[in-house]
């Protein structure tokens, strides 16, 4: 078996170094996502439904070309 080209070996080392450097950031993102999901589970179903209806209403108004929030 032939030894790999030096360029290929360098790219492997650089890719591995990137993974080690990015590992703490990936861990923090996963932790933030877990915390967000935990907080969301604490909300009541009625509150979740109300927030979802408001979000959908804003999206529909934006798609129609109207301002996102309805001003009475």
N, C-alpha and C positions, 0 to 999 in steps of 0.2 A: 504494500500500500504506500502510495506516495505521500509525503508530508504536505499539509495544506499550504497554499500560497501565503506569504507573509501578510498581504493585504487582507485576506479572508480571516486570518487569525486576529489581526488588529480590530476588525469590525466586530468580531465575537467578543473580544475583551471590552470594547467600548460599549456594546449592547449590555453586557453583564454589569458593567459599572453603572450604567444608566438605571438598571433595575434596582440596584442596591441604593442608589441615591434617591430614587423616587419612592422607595418602599415606605418611608415615614409619611409622605404626603398621601399615598394611597390609603394607608392605615387611618389617617385623620379624616379623609373623605368618607371612608366606610363608617367610622365612628359617628360622624355628623349625620350620615344617612340613617344610622340605627337610632340615634337620639331623636331625629325628626319623626321617624316612624313610631317611636315610643310615645312621644308627645301627642301625635295624631290619634293614637289608640285611646288616649285618655279623654278625648272629646266625646260628647254625647252624640248619638245618631241624629238627633234633631239639629244640632249645631252643624254637623258635617253636611247634612242635607241643605240647610240654609246657605252655607258658604258655597256649596257646589251650584246651587241655583243662581246665586249672585254672580259667580264666575261664568256660568253659561250665558247669563243675560248680558254680561259685558262683552263676551265673545260674539254673540249674535248682533249686538248693536255695532260693534266694530266692523263686522262683515257687511252690514248694511250701509256703512259709511257714516254712521252717527258717532257722537262722542261716547266713550265707554261708560261713563256714569250718567244716569238719568237725573236731570235736575227738575224737581217738580215746579 
